[in-house]
Amino acid sequence: LAFTGRDDGPAEIYVMAAEGDASRRLTWMGSITQVIGWSLDGSAVLAATDWQQPFDGSMRIIEVPVNGDPSISLNYGPARAVSYNPISAGVVIGRNSGDPARWKRYRGGTAGTLWIDRNGDGSFRELVKLEGNLANPMWIGRRIYFLSDHEGHGNLYSCTPTGHGLTRHTEHDEFYVRFPSTDGKRIVYHAGADLYVFDPNDANSTKVDVRIRSSQSPRIRRFS
């Protein structure tokens, strides 16, 4: 498991065994650093950070090798999220794509947008134009899933890589869908105080029965 933690002060990247164990710190950047996923081969954590950027909050994507090697900057320009075509070359990124629930129904100039490089040649264009705040692109099979609140509440949507065939997949109208992520097959998200799993194969969301594994934080060093 990879996560952003503040055990030693600044928000940095940590990893730990899924079965529960002491965590291991991977970065010492002293900047805003957020875990956003894994590299395709699982050897590195993907993160958004404003480390070495000219302005606070100007985020870019980096790879942080789990073996402790130096981080690698990915040349996608300003971005807070990234997902790769699982079938061939191609990448989709999110710009200004934070958590729409923190600024519900925001429609200003820094609303989240999604940009796609369909062929993997470094040429990006806007994936889909919606009057909402878009975030969390996830390329699963032949469709790209994402979070949007253009219909009033944050819900899961998807479209093709060409931006066509927009489809809504969840019907939450009390709480926003928040922080969706995927293993390449299903999508996990939370709404209110509950976790859900969405399966694209049957288009159903199921509430998750949570079992908490400990990071054994009492074993981690502390500073007075």
N, CA, C and O of each residue as an XYZ file, in Angstrom:
896
protein
N       0.838     -1.183      0.000
C       0.000      0.000      0.000
C       0.882      1.245      0.000
O       1.904      1.294      0.684
N       0.480      2.235     -0.765
C       1.173      3.519     -0.782
C       0.199      4.591     -0.295
O      -0.986      4.554     -0.629
N       0.698      5.546      0.493
C      -0.184      6.586      1.012
C       0.621      7.828      1.349
O       1.843      7.785      1.488
N      -0.102      8.942      1.478
C       0.507     10.197      1.924
C       0.322     10.295      3.430
O      -0.792     10.161      3.935
N       1.413     10.527      4.142
C       1.368     10.619      5.597
C       2.109     11.830      6.113
O       2.964     12.388      5.425
N       1.778     12.239      7.340
C       2.441     13.370      7.992
C       3.115     12.919      9.292
O       3.224     13.699     10.238
N       3.556     11.684      9.337
C       4.150     11.140     10.550
C       5.353     11.944     11.024
O       5.572     12.093     12.226
N       6.136     12.466     10.075
C       7.346     13.201     10.421
C       7.223     14.695     10.173
O       8.227     15.407     10.211
N       6.004     15.192      9.916
C       5.804     16.619      9.692
C       5.154     16.906      8.351
O       3.926     16.907      8.260
N       5.953     17.153      7.284
C       5.363     17.457      5.975
C       4.657     16.242      5.378
O       4.899     15.107      5.789
N       3.790     16.490      4.413
C       3.113     15.402      3.712
C       4.101     14.711      2.784
O       4.581     15.313      1.824
N       4.407     13.451      3.068
C       5.360     12.675      2.276
C       4.758     11.317      1.921
O       3.683     10.965      2.405
N       5.455     10.556      1.074
C       4.964      9.275      0.592
C       5.528      8.142      1.438
O       6.724      8.092      1.725
N       4.637      7.233      1.831
C       5.017      6.059      2.610
C       4.449      4.815      1.930
O       3.485      4.902      1.170
N       5.041      3.673      2.203
C       4.513      2.390      1.765
C       4.474      1.438      2.954
O       5.229      1.589      3.914
N       3.581      0.456      2.873
C       3.482     -0.558      3.915
C       2.846     -1.811      3.311
O       2.215     -1.748      2.257
N       3.016     -2.938      3.981
C       2.410     -4.179      3.527
C       0.898     -4.120      3.720
O       0.422     -3.573      4.715
N       0.141     -4.677      2.778
C      -1.311     -4.662      2.865
C      -1.819     -5.453      4.061
O      -2.912     -5.186      4.561
N      -1.023     -6.441      4.532
C      -1.434     -7.247      5.680
C      -1.262     -6.501      6.999
O      -1.733     -6.962      8.038
N      -0.582     -5.334      6.962
C      -0.336     -4.570      8.180
C       1.092     -4.712      8.637
O       1.561     -5.829      8.854
N       1.800     -3.602      8.789
C       3.192     -3.603      9.227
C       3.611     -2.163      9.443
O       2.828     -1.244      9.201
N       4.839     -1.957      9.896
C       5.368     -0.600     10.028
C       5.554      0.008      8.648
O       5.972     -0.683      7.719
N       5.247      1.295      8.501
C       5.375      1.962      7.214
C       6.823      2.362      6.946
O       7.637      2.463      7.864
N       7.129      2.589      5.659
C       8.473      2.998      5.242
C       8.355      4.264      4.403
O       7.582      4.317      3.446
N       9.132      5.288      4.773
C       9.053      6.574      4.082
C       9.905      6.544      2.810
O      11.025      6.034      2.812
N       9.342      7.113      1.696
C      10.050      7.117      0.419
C      10.523      8.492     -0.015
O      11.473      8.577     -0.794
N       9.904      9.582      0.454
C      10.273     10.919     -0.016
C      10.629     11.845      1.145
O      10.174     11.665      2.274
N      11.458     12.842      0.831
C      11.860     13.892      1.768
C      11.811     15.227      1.025
O      12.822     15.924      0.937
N      10.661     15.581      0.500
C      10.547     16.749     -0.365
C      10.181     18.021      0.378
O      10.559     19.113     -0.048
N       9.454     17.901      1.477
C       9.059     19.095      2.215
C       8.084     19.969      1.449
O       8.021     21.175      1.684
N       7.316     19.376      0.526
C       6.353     20.104     -0.299
C       5.024     19.360     -0.294
O       4.909     18.280      0.287
N       4.029     19.941     -0.940
C       2.763     19.224     -1.105
C       3.026     17.999     -1.970
O       3.476     18.133     -3.108
N       2.754     16.816     -1.451
C       2.999     15.571     -2.178
C       1.836     14.631     -1.921
O       1.532     14.311     -0.772
N       1.186     14.188     -2.988
C      -0.018     13.366     -2.860
C       0.115     12.103     -3.697
O       0.400     12.175     -4.893
N      -0.088     10.950     -3.078
C      -0.096      9.690     -3.815
C      -1.322      9.639     -4.717
O      -2.435      9.922     -4.273
N      -1.118      9.278     -5.989
C      -2.242      9.213     -6.930
C      -2.332      7.859     -7.634
O      -3.232      7.657     -8.449
N      -1.417      6.924     -7.338
C      -1.518      5.614     -7.967
C      -0.172      4.918     -8.074
O       0.779      5.238     -7.361
N      -0.121      3.950     -8.994
C       1.078      3.143     -9.211
C       1.467      3.164    -10.677
O       0.616      3.340    -11.549
N       2.749      2.984    -10.949
C       3.205      2.819    -12.321
C       2.637      1.526    -12.884
O       2.181      0.668    -12.127
N       2.661      1.377    -14.202
C       2.059      0.204    -14.838
C       2.689     -1.101    -14.370
O       2.000     -2.114    -14.252
N       4.003     -1.084    -14.102
C       4.671     -2.311    -13.674
C       4.704     -2.482    -12.164
O       5.231     -3.479    -11.670
N       4.145     -1.517    -11.415
C       4.074     -1.622     -9.963
C       5.368     -1.360     -9.236
O       5.453     -1.588     -8.030
N       6.385     -0.883     -9.944
C       7.684     -0.666     -9.308
C       7.831      0.714     -8.700
O       8.801      0.971     -7.987
N       6.886      1.610     -8.967
C       6.993      2.981     -8.481
C       5.623      3.524     -8.123
O       4.610      3.143     -8.709
N       5.613      4.422     -7.147
C       4.394      5.136     -6.758
C       4.267      6.382     -7.619
O       5.247      7.102     -7.815
N       3.081      6.643     -8.133
C       2.811      7.879     -8.856
C       2.324      8.929     -7.866
O       1.480      8.647     -7.015
N       2.853     10.126     -7.981
C       2.482     11.184     -7.038
C       2.397     12.523     -7.750
O       3.074     12.759     -8.751
N       1.548     13.396     -7.213
C       1.476     14.792     -7.655
C       2.155     15.644     -6.590
O       1.900     15.472     -5.398
N       3.012     16.555     -7.014
C       3.762     17.371     -6.058
C       4.080     18.739     -6.638
O       4.177     18.899     -7.854
N       4.242     19.730     -5.757
C       4.710     21.037     -6.210
C       6.186     21.248     -5.865
O       6.670     22.380     -5.855
N       6.897     20.153     -5.581
C       8.332     20.208     -5.296
C       9.076     20.764     -6.499
O       8.863     20.317     -7.626
N       9.952     21.742     -6.264
C      10.766     22.411     -7.277
C       9.931     23.158     -8.311
O      10.396     23.414     -9.421
N       8.699     23.509     -7.948
C       7.868     24.311     -8.844
C       7.909     25.772     -8.416
O       8.150     26.062     -7.245
N       7.676     26.699     -9.349
C       7.819     28.123     -9.025
C       6.733     28.664     -8.104
O       6.931     29.691     -7.455
N       5.566     27.975     -8.038
C       4.454     28.474     -7.241
C       3.883     27.350     -6.380
O       3.845     26.193     -6.801
N       3.441     27.697     -5.174
C       2.772     26.722     -4.321
C       1.516     26.201     -5.020
O       0.738     26.973     -5.581
N       1.334     24.904     -4.976
C       0.150     24.308     -5.568
C       0.232     24.082     -7.060
O      -0.717     23.565     -7.652
N       1.343     24.454     -7.693
C       1.540     24.151     -9.116
C       2.055     22.721     -9.213
O       3.249     22.473     -9.043
N       1.154     21.784     -9.486
C       1.473     20.370     -9.337
C       1.961     19.746    -10.640
O       1.564     20.160    -11.729
N       2.820     18.754    -10.511
C       3.277     17.939    -11.630
C       3.321     16.486    -11.160
O       3.213     16.212     -9.964
N       3.479     15.561    -12.098
C       3.460     14.145    -11.785
C       4.880     13.592    -11.736
O       5.702     13.881    -12.606
N       5.154     12.794    -10.707
C       6.447     12.128    -10.587
C       6.240     10.639    -10.311
O       5.186     10.216     -9.837
N       7.279      9.859    -10.621
C       7.346      8.459    -10.220
C       8.342      8.337     -9.078
O       9.453      8.861     -9.158
N       7.945      7.641     -8.010
C       8.808      7.436     -6.848
C       9.075      5.934     -6.732
O       8.203      5.196     -6.274
N      10.273      5.460     -7.141
C      10.566      4.028     -7.085
C      10.468      3.482     -5.665
O      10.943      4.108     -4.717
N       9.856      2.326     -5.526
C       9.682      1.710     -4.215
C      11.022      1.259     -3.642
O      11.168      1.167     -2.423
N      12.012      0.974     -4.507
C      13.314      0.492     -4.031
C      14.196      1.603     -3.477
O      15.320      1.333     -3.052
N      13.711      2.857     -3.469
C      14.472      3.949     -2.898
C      15.274      4.772     -3.881
O      15.942      5.723     -3.477
N      15.230      4.434     -5.168
C      15.932      5.232     -6.174
C      15.335      6.635     -6.260
O      14.218      6.857     -5.793
N      16.077      7.599     -6.860
C      15.565      8.971     -6.974
C      14.266      9.043     -7.770
O      14.019      8.227     -8.658
N      13.444     10.034     -7.438
C      12.189     10.244     -8.140
C      12.434     10.694     -9.576
O      13.456     11.307     -9.885
N      11.470     10.374    -10.452
C      11.563     10.720    -11.865
C      10.380     11.616    -12.226
O       9.230     11.267    -11.958
N      10.663     12.773    -12.837
C       9.603     13.680    -13.253
C       9.052     13.243    -14.602
O       9.821     12.981    -15.527
N       7.714     13.158    -14.727
C       7.063     12.806    -15.980
C       6.660     14.084    -16.704
O       6.090     14.994    -16.101
N       6.949     14.147    -17.966
C       6.790     15.402    -18.724
C       5.372     15.567    -19.266
O       5.145     15.546    -20.476
N       4.419     15.733    -18.338
C       3.028     15.920    -18.717
C       2.550     17.347    -18.482
O       1.378     17.650    -18.705
N       3.438     18.221    -18.038
C       3.022     19.574    -17.735
C       2.237     19.623    -16.433
O       2.293     18.673    -15.653
N       1.501     20.712    -16.175
C       0.719     20.814    -14.937
C      -0.308     19.697    -14.856
O      -1.087     19.512    -15.791
N      -0.325     18.952    -13.762
C      -1.266     17.838    -13.618
C      -1.332     17.401    -12.170
O      -0.363     17.517    -11.420
N      -2.508     16.891    -11.790
C      -2.719     16.353    -10.443
C      -3.128     14.889    -10.463
O      -3.177     14.252     -9.411
N      -3.425     14.340    -11.643
C      -3.863     12.949    -11.752
C      -3.413     12.404    -13.092
O      -3.229     13.155    -14.050
N      -3.236     11.079    -13.154
C      -2.804     10.456    -14.410
C      -3.325      9.024    -14.450
O      -3.428      8.361    -13.418
N      -3.653      8.553    -15.655
C      -4.040      7.164    -15.857
C      -3.617      6.752    -17.260
O      -3.674      7.552    -18.194
N      -3.189      5.494    -17.403
C      -2.627      5.020    -18.657
C      -3.589      4.093    -19.394
O      -4.384      3.384    -18.776
N      -3.503      4.110    -20.732
C      -4.255      3.186    -21.558
C      -3.781      1.768    -21.250
O      -2.602      1.476    -21.446
N      -4.652      0.876    -20.775
C      -4.226     -0.472    -20.413
C      -4.026     -1.386    -21.619
O      -3.511     -2.495    -21.474
N      -4.428     -0.933    -22.811
C      -4.375     -1.771    -24.004
C      -3.195     -1.416    -24.894
O      -2.529     -2.305    -25.424
N      -2.931     -0.125    -25.064
C      -1.832      0.329    -25.915
C      -1.307      1.649    -25.377
O      -1.581      2.009    -24.232
N      -0.550      2.377    -26.201
C      -0.014      3.669    -25.764
C      -1.150      4.662    -25.563
O      -2.188      4.571    -26.219
N      -0.950      5.600    -24.662
C      -1.953      6.623    -24.393
C      -1.998      6.948    -22.926
O      -1.735      6.087    -22.086
N      -2.331      8.197    -22.603
C      -2.385      8.635    -21.222
C      -3.425      9.741    -21.091
O      -3.598     10.550    -22.003
N      -4.115      9.773    -19.956
C      -5.057     10.839    -19.659
C      -4.651     11.461    -18.332
O      -4.291     10.748    -17.396
N      -4.706     12.789    -18.246
C      -4.297     13.494    -17.036
C      -5.417     14.425    -16.573
O      -6.297     14.795    -17.350
N      -5.367     14.791    -15.306
C      -6.289     15.764    -14.745
C      -5.545     17.022    -14.359
O      -4.541     16.956    -13.649
N      -6.018     18.159    -14.812
C      -5.430     19.444    -14.449
C      -6.401     20.216    -13.568
O      -7.592     20.300    -13.868
N      -5.882     20.782    -12.473
C      -6.706     21.436    -11.442
C      -7.711     20.457    -10.837
O      -8.719     20.870    -10.264
N      -7.434     19.170    -10.966
C      -8.429     18.166    -10.568
C      -8.199     17.724     -9.133
O      -7.611     16.671     -8.884
N      -8.659     18.521     -8.208
C      -8.560     18.174     -6.798
C      -9.774     17.362     -6.369
O     -10.161     16.415     -7.054
N     -10.373     17.723     -5.250
C     -11.563     17.059     -4.728
C     -12.749     17.999     -4.920
O     -12.882     18.965     -4.168
N     -13.621     17.747     -5.909
C     -14.745     18.658     -6.156
C     -15.652     18.873     -4.950
O     -16.315     19.906     -4.861
N     -15.695     17.918     -4.020
C     -16.557     18.074     -2.853
C     -16.096     19.202     -1.936
O     -16.874     19.689     -1.116
N     -14.847     19.618     -2.066
C     -14.347     20.725     -1.244
C     -14.791     22.081     -1.790
O     -14.696     23.092     -1.094
N     -15.268     22.106     -3.020
C     -15.742     23.362     -3.618
C     -16.894     23.001     -4.564
O     -16.767     23.076     -5.786
N     -18.001     22.615     -3.969
C     -19.107     22.040     -4.725
C     -19.638     23.003     -5.791
O     -19.850     24.191     -5.547
N     -19.843     22.434     -6.986
C     -20.434     23.142     -8.120
C     -19.636     24.384     -8.522
O     -20.191     25.356     -9.036
N     -18.339     24.333     -8.281
C     -17.471     25.429     -8.728
C     -17.405     25.423    -10.253
O     -17.248     24.369    -10.870
N     -17.524     26.600    -10.852
C     -17.513     26.712    -12.308
C     -16.495     27.741    -12.794
O     -16.565     28.189    -13.938
N     -15.552     28.116    -11.933
C     -14.594     29.159    -12.281
C     -13.452     28.676    -13.156
O     -13.458     27.554    -13.661
N     -12.482     29.545    -13.319
C     -11.385     29.291    -14.245
C     -10.427     28.216    -13.817
O      -9.656     27.722    -14.641
N     -10.445     27.828    -12.536
C      -9.553     26.760    -12.090
C     -10.314     25.463    -11.809
O      -9.850     24.626    -11.035
N     -11.477     25.298    -12.435
C     -12.200     24.026    -12.329
C     -11.388     22.929    -13.002
O     -10.646     23.191    -13.948
N     -11.530     21.707    -12.515
C     -10.757     20.595    -13.038
C     -11.138     20.255    -14.471
O     -12.310     20.299    -14.846
N     -10.125     19.915    -15.267
C     -10.327     19.481    -16.647
C      -9.500     18.228    -16.900
O      -8.512     17.971    -16.212
N      -9.920     17.448    -17.902
C      -9.213     16.228    -18.270
C      -8.623     16.383    -19.661
O      -9.279     16.873    -20.581
N      -7.360     15.954    -19.798
C      -6.648     16.068    -21.069
C      -6.095     14.701    -21.449
O      -5.629     13.948    -20.594
N      -6.151     14.386    -22.752
C      -5.772     13.056    -23.210
C      -4.732     13.118    -24.320
O      -4.808     13.948    -25.226
N      -3.768     12.223    -24.225
C      -2.808     11.951    -25.290
C      -3.154     10.549    -25.796
O      -2.674      9.556    -25.248
N      -3.971     10.466    -26.822
C      -4.518      9.175    -27.249
C      -3.462      8.222    -27.790
O      -3.590      7.007    -27.635
N      -2.426      8.752    -28.420
C      -1.448      7.904    -29.103
C      -0.124      7.777    -28.369
O       0.772      7.069    -28.828
N       0.009      8.455    -27.236
C       1.254      8.392    -26.499
C       2.392      9.136    -27.152
O       3.556      8.804    -26.928
N       2.077     10.149    -27.965
C       3.122     10.899    -28.663
C       3.378     12.269    -28.048
O       4.114     13.077    -28.615
N       2.765     12.539    -26.876
C       2.993     13.801    -26.179
C       2.066     14.921    -26.586
O       2.229     16.050    -26.122
N       1.087     14.640    -27.451
C       0.145     15.657    -27.910
C      -1.159     15.524    -27.124
O      -1.902     14.558    -27.302
N      -1.434     16.501    -26.252
C      -2.624     16.453    -25.394
C      -3.717     17.373    -25.924
O      -3.445     18.447    -26.460
N      -4.979     16.918    -25.759
C      -6.132     17.752    -26.047
C      -7.200     17.459    -24.992
O      -7.178     16.407    -24.353
N      -8.130     18.395    -24.817
C      -9.154     18.221    -23.789
C     -10.041     17.029    -24.131
O     -10.514     16.900    -25.260
N     -10.261     16.159    -23.146
C     -11.024     14.937    -23.383
C     -12.497     15.218    -23.635
O     -13.060     14.756    -24.627
N     -13.130     15.983    -22.731
C     -14.554     16.248    -22.836
C     -14.834     17.598    -22.193
O     -14.217     17.943    -21.185
N     -15.753     18.362    -22.761
C     -16.095     19.676    -22.241
C     -17.437     19.583    -21.510
O     -18.477     19.354    -22.127
N     -17.396     19.765    -20.190
C     -18.589     19.735    -19.365
C     -18.587     20.948    -18.444
O     -17.526     21.407    -18.022
N     -19.761     21.465    -18.133
C     -19.873     22.607    -17.233
C     -19.848     22.103    -15.795
O     -20.854     22.166    -15.087
N     -18.705     21.610    -15.375
C     -18.549     21.076    -14.036
C     -17.097     21.015    -13.629
O     -16.211     21.486    -14.342
N     -16.866     20.424    -12.467
C     -15.530     20.272    -11.911
C     -15.147     18.800    -12.059
O     -15.723     17.949    -11.381
N     -14.194     18.486    -12.926
C     -13.845     17.119    -13.268
C     -12.575     16.686    -12.543
O     -11.684     17.498    -12.293
N     -12.502     15.382    -12.203
C     -11.340     14.896    -11.457
C     -11.222     13.382    -11.625
O     -12.122     12.722    -12.144
N     -10.090     12.854    -11.172
C      -9.846     11.415    -11.030
C     -10.072     10.605    -12.318
O     -10.911      9.705    -12.325
N      -9.352     10.899    -13.394
C      -9.493     10.079    -14.605
C      -8.969      8.662    -14.371
O      -7.924      8.474    -13.747
N      -9.702      7.670    -14.876
C      -9.316      6.259    -14.730
C      -9.598      5.551    -16.050
O     -10.756      5.386    -16.434
N      -8.540      5.131    -16.746
C      -8.674      4.475    -18.045
C      -8.839      2.983    -17.806
O      -7.882      2.301    -17.441
N     -10.047      2.475    -18.010
C     -10.362      1.068    -17.782
C     -10.909      0.489    -19.082
O     -11.949      0.927    -19.572
N     -10.212     -0.490    -19.636
C     -10.651     -1.072    -20.894
C     -10.672     -0.034    -21.996
O      -9.664      0.618    -22.270
N     -11.830      0.116    -22.628
C     -11.963      1.056    -23.745
C     -12.701      2.330    -23.367
O     -13.138      3.077    -24.242
N     -12.845      2.589    -22.050
C     -13.519      3.797    -21.599
C     -12.701      4.488    -20.516
O     -11.882      3.866    -19.840
N     -12.940      5.772    -20.369
C     -12.283      6.565    -19.338
C     -13.340      7.007    -18.335
O     -14.288      7.710    -18.686
N     -13.169      6.592    -17.091
C     -14.091      6.933    -16.008
C     -13.542      8.135    -15.249
O     -12.329      8.330    -15.172
N     -14.437      8.935    -14.694
C     -14.003     10.137    -13.982
C     -15.123     10.634    -13.083
O     -16.260     10.168    -13.166
N     -14.788     11.578    -12.230
C     -15.723     12.223    -11.312
C     -16.104     13.588    -11.864
O     -15.243     14.356    -12.294
N     -17.406     13.887    -11.850
C     -17.873     15.194    -12.305
C     -19.117     15.600    -11.525
O     -19.883     14.748    -11.075
N     -19.313     16.912    -11.366
C     -20.523     17.415    -10.702
C     -21.316     18.342    -11.624
O     -22.019     19.237    -11.155
N     -21.199     18.125    -12.947
C     -21.868     19.022    -13.897
C     -23.386     18.899    -13.843
O     -24.085     19.763    -14.373
N     -23.923     17.830    -13.207
C     -25.361     17.689    -13.043
C     -25.808     17.990    -11.616
O     -26.938     17.683    -11.237
N     -24.926     18.587    -10.830
C     -25.312     19.040     -9.498
C     -24.609     18.354     -8.352
O     -24.213     19.017     -7.393
N     -24.439     17.026     -8.421
C     -23.734     16.272     -7.388
C     -22.583     15.500     -8.023
O     -22.655     15.100     -9.185
N     -21.524     15.299     -7.246
C     -20.390     14.545     -7.751
C     -20.749     13.080     -7.926
O     -21.113     12.411     -6.960
N     -20.650     12.577     -9.148
C     -20.931     11.176     -9.446
C     -19.923     10.652    -10.458
O     -19.183     11.421    -11.072
N     -19.904      9.324    -10.622
C     -19.024      8.694    -11.597
C     -19.640      8.754    -12.989
O     -20.829      8.495    -13.174
N     -18.799      9.102    -13.967
C     -19.185      9.124    -15.372
C     -18.096      8.425    -16.178
O     -17.013      8.138    -15.668
N     -18.401      8.160    -17.437
C     -17.370      7.653    -18.335
C     -17.667      8.110    -19.753
O     -18.793      8.487    -20.079
N     -16.638      8.068    -20.589
C     -16.775      8.346    -22.013
C     -15.699      7.569    -22.749
O     -14.820      6.976    -22.124
N     -15.763      7.567    -24.056
C     -14.720      6.919    -24.847
C     -13.503      7.829    -24.903
O     -13.607      9.004    -24.550
N     -12.341      7.321    -25.338
C     -11.153      8.176    -25.457
C     -11.322      9.328    -26.441
O     -10.515     10.257    -26.441
N     -12.349      9.286    -27.275
C     -12.616     10.399    -28.181
C     -13.549     11.430    -27.562
O     -13.869     12.437    -28.193
N     -13.996     11.180    -26.308
C     -14.871     12.114    -25.626
C     -16.351     11.897    -25.903
O     -17.178     12.706    -25.484
N     -16.702     10.815    -26.604
C     -18.100     10.550    -26.939
C     -18.701      9.519    -25.976
O     -17.993      8.918    -25.168
N     -20.012      9.328    -26.080
C     -20.699      8.306    -25.304
C     -20.718      8.563    -23.813
O     -20.559      7.631    -23.025
N     -20.912      9.826    -23.402
C     -20.931     10.156    -21.977
C     -22.020      9.359    -21.259
O     -23.177      9.357    -21.681
N     -21.643      8.678    -20.166
C     -22.578      7.848    -19.406
C     -22.395      8.096    -17.918
O     -21.272      8.163    -17.420
N     -23.517      8.232    -17.215
C     -23.480      8.371    -15.752
C     -23.650      6.990    -15.118
O     -24.491      6.202    -15.552
N     -22.844      6.697    -14.082
C     -22.829      5.353    -13.512
C     -23.307      5.280    -12.062
O     -23.647      4.190    -11.603
N     -23.346      6.379    -11.331
C     -23.808      6.368     -9.946
C     -24.889      7.419     -9.758
O     -25.000      8.365    -10.538
N     -25.689      7.235     -8.704
C     -26.840      8.111     -8.478
C     -26.843      8.682     -7.061
O     -27.898      8.761     -6.432
N     -25.681      9.078     -6.553
C     -25.604      9.660     -5.218
C     -26.104     11.104     -5.270
O     -25.581     11.922     -6.026
N     -27.112     11.408     -4.467
C     -27.661     12.756     -4.453
C     -27.650     13.385     -3.060
O     -28.181     14.479     -2.866
N     -27.045     12.691     -2.088
C     -26.912     13.256     -0.741
C     -25.463     13.639     -0.464
O     -25.197     14.715      0.073
N     -24.544     12.785     -0.819
C     -23.119     13.052     -0.662
C     -22.417     12.912     -2.012
O     -22.825     12.121     -2.862
N     -21.359     13.693     -2.188
C     -20.546     13.561     -3.395
C     -19.808     12.224     -3.401
O     -19.410     11.728     -2.347
N     -19.628     11.647     -4.574
C     -18.615     10.612     -4.755
C     -17.254     11.287     -4.589
O     -17.012     12.353     -5.155
N     -16.354     10.655     -3.801
C     -15.057     11.281     -3.535
C     -13.926     10.272     -3.699
O     -14.075      9.090     -3.387
N     -12.797     10.760     -4.194
C     -11.532     10.029     -4.280
C     -11.658      8.649     -4.930
O     -11.162      7.674     -4.365
N     -12.302      8.530     -6.092
C     -12.351      7.216     -6.740
C     -10.967      6.789     -7.216
O     -10.167      7.618     -7.650
N     -10.694      5.503     -7.131
C      -9.442      4.938     -7.639
C      -9.719      3.532     -8.135
O     -10.747      2.944     -7.801
N      -8.799      2.984     -8.939
C      -9.064      1.712     -9.581
C      -7.846      0.806     -9.579
O      -6.705      1.262     -9.505
N      -8.118     -0.495     -9.661
C      -7.067     -1.490     -9.859
C      -6.994     -1.916    -11.319
O      -6.321     -2.890    -11.656
N      -7.690     -1.184    -12.182
C      -7.737     -1.519    -13.592
C      -8.956     -2.333    -13.971
O      -9.216     -2.552    -15.154
N      -9.718     -2.791    -12.961
C     -10.912     -3.592    -13.217
C     -12.151     -3.000    -12.553
O     -13.207     -2.911    -13.178
N     -12.029     -2.600    -11.301
C     -13.137     -2.023    -10.565
C     -12.719     -0.668    -10.003
O     -11.541     -0.313    -10.021
N     -13.697      0.081     -9.504
C     -13.449      1.410     -8.944
C     -13.937      1.434     -7.501
O     -15.061      1.029     -7.208
N     -13.080      1.912     -6.606
C     -13.447      2.112     -5.202
C     -13.585      3.607     -4.949
O     -12.745      4.392     -5.390
N     -14.629      4.002     -4.248
C     -14.811      5.410     -3.903
C     -15.542      5.492     -2.566
O     -16.029      4.482     -2.058
N     -15.617      6.686     -2.002
C     -16.437      6.845     -0.805
C     -17.437      7.968     -0.994
O     -17.186      8.929     -1.721
N     -18.580      7.832     -0.325
C     -19.635      8.835     -0.313
C     -20.163      8.890      1.105
O     -20.598      7.877      1.651
N     -20.126     10.070      1.704
C     -20.447     10.160      3.123
C     -19.392      9.421      3.918
O     -18.197      9.649      3.730
N     -19.820      8.538      4.803
C     -18.881      7.769      5.621
C     -18.740      6.328      5.136
O     -18.221      5.484      5.867
N     -19.193      6.034      3.915
C     -19.191      4.663      3.418
C     -18.285      4.507      2.207
O     -18.123      5.434      1.413
N     -17.698      3.324      2.077
C     -16.911      2.946      0.909
C     -17.760      2.090     -0.013
O     -18.578      1.290      0.441
N     -17.557      2.266     -1.322
C     -18.285      1.511     -2.329
C     -17.316      0.968     -3.374
O     -16.246      1.530     -3.607
N     -17.721     -0.146     -4.002
C     -17.005     -0.689     -5.153
C     -17.950     -0.653     -6.346
O     -19.068     -1.164     -6.283
N     -17.489     -0.043     -7.432
C     -18.254     -0.018     -8.670
C     -17.616     -0.972     -9.665
O     -16.413     -0.898     -9.918
N     -18.421     -1.872    -10.233
C     -17.941     -2.846    -11.206
C     -18.456     -2.449    -12.592
O     -19.661     -2.505    -12.832
N     -17.563     -2.048    -13.510
C     -18.022     -1.653    -14.849
C     -18.715     -2.769    -15.610
O     -19.496     -2.498    -16.522
N     -18.446     -4.019    -15.255
C     -19.040     -5.135    -15.989
C     -20.545     -5.226    -15.796
O     -21.276     -5.543    -16.734
N     -21.013     -4.950    -14.576
C     -22.456     -4.995    -14.338
C     -23.044     -3.639    -13.960
O     -24.243     -3.527    -13.705
N     -22.188     -2.597    -13.923
C     -22.620     -1.216    -13.665
C     -23.300     -1.059    -12.314
O     -24.199     -0.232    -12.164
N     -22.877     -1.853    -11.325
C     -23.460     -1.764     -9.988
C     -22.431     -1.317     -8.959
O     -21.250     -1.651     -9.060
N     -22.902     -0.544     -7.951
C     -22.069     -0.147     -6.825
C     -22.483     -0.935     -5.597
O     -23.673     -1.076     -5.315
N     -21.506     -1.447     -4.868
C     -21.754     -2.243     -3.675
C     -21.018     -1.642     -2.496
O     -19.837     -1.313     -2.599
N     -21.717     -1.494     -1.363
C     -21.087     -0.956     -0.164
C     -20.089     -1.974      0.390
O     -20.353     -3.176      0.399
N     -18.929     -1.469      0.854
C     -17.840     -2.324      1.313
C     -17.912     -2.529      2.818
O     -18.115     -1.576      3.571
N     -17.745     -3.778      3.258
C     -17.616     -4.101      4.675
C     -16.142     -3.945      5.037
O     -15.316     -4.760      4.629
N     -15.808     -2.909      5.796
C     -14.412     -2.518      6.013
C     -13.770     -3.312      7.141
O     -14.358     -3.473      8.210
N     -12.564     -3.805      6.898
C     -11.706     -4.411      7.913
C     -10.411     -3.615      7.935
O      -9.685     -3.590      6.941
N     -10.108     -2.960      9.058
C      -8.960     -2.052      9.137
C      -7.692     -2.813      9.500
O      -7.655     -3.548     10.487
N      -6.637     -2.626      8.679
C      -5.310     -3.165      8.958
C      -4.439     -2.053      9.542
O      -4.468     -0.924      9.053
N      -3.675     -2.360     10.573
C      -2.907     -1.338     11.278
C      -1.583     -1.046     10.585
O      -0.931     -1.949     10.062
N      -1.190      0.234     10.588
C       0.148      0.619     10.127
C       1.164      0.536     11.254
O       2.326      0.904     11.081
N       0.715      0.043     12.430
C       1.559     -0.101     13.613
C       2.303      1.207     13.918
O       3.510      1.226     14.160
N       1.519      2.306     13.896
C       2.114      3.623     14.111
C       2.835      3.763     15.446
O       3.768      4.564     15.524
N       2.459      3.023     16.526
C       3.223      3.168     17.771
C       4.694      2.761     17.637
O       5.516      3.130     18.476
N       5.032      1.997     16.577
C       6.424      1.574     16.405
C       7.268      2.605     15.667
O       8.490      2.474     15.599
N       6.607      3.654     15.101
C       7.338      4.648     14.334
C       7.958      5.688     15.262
O       7.350      6.078     16.259
N       9.177      6.138     14.929
C       9.888      7.091     15.774
C       9.116      8.400     15.888
O       8.375      8.764     14.975
N       9.281      9.103     16.993
C       8.623     10.363     17.249
C       9.667     11.419     17.598
O      10.742     11.112     18.114
N       9.316     12.687     17.299
C      10.215     13.791     17.604
C       9.554     14.697     18.629
O       8.385     15.052     18.477
N      10.277     15.070     19.656
C       9.729     15.928     20.703
C      10.025     17.390     20.400
O       9.642     18.270     21.170
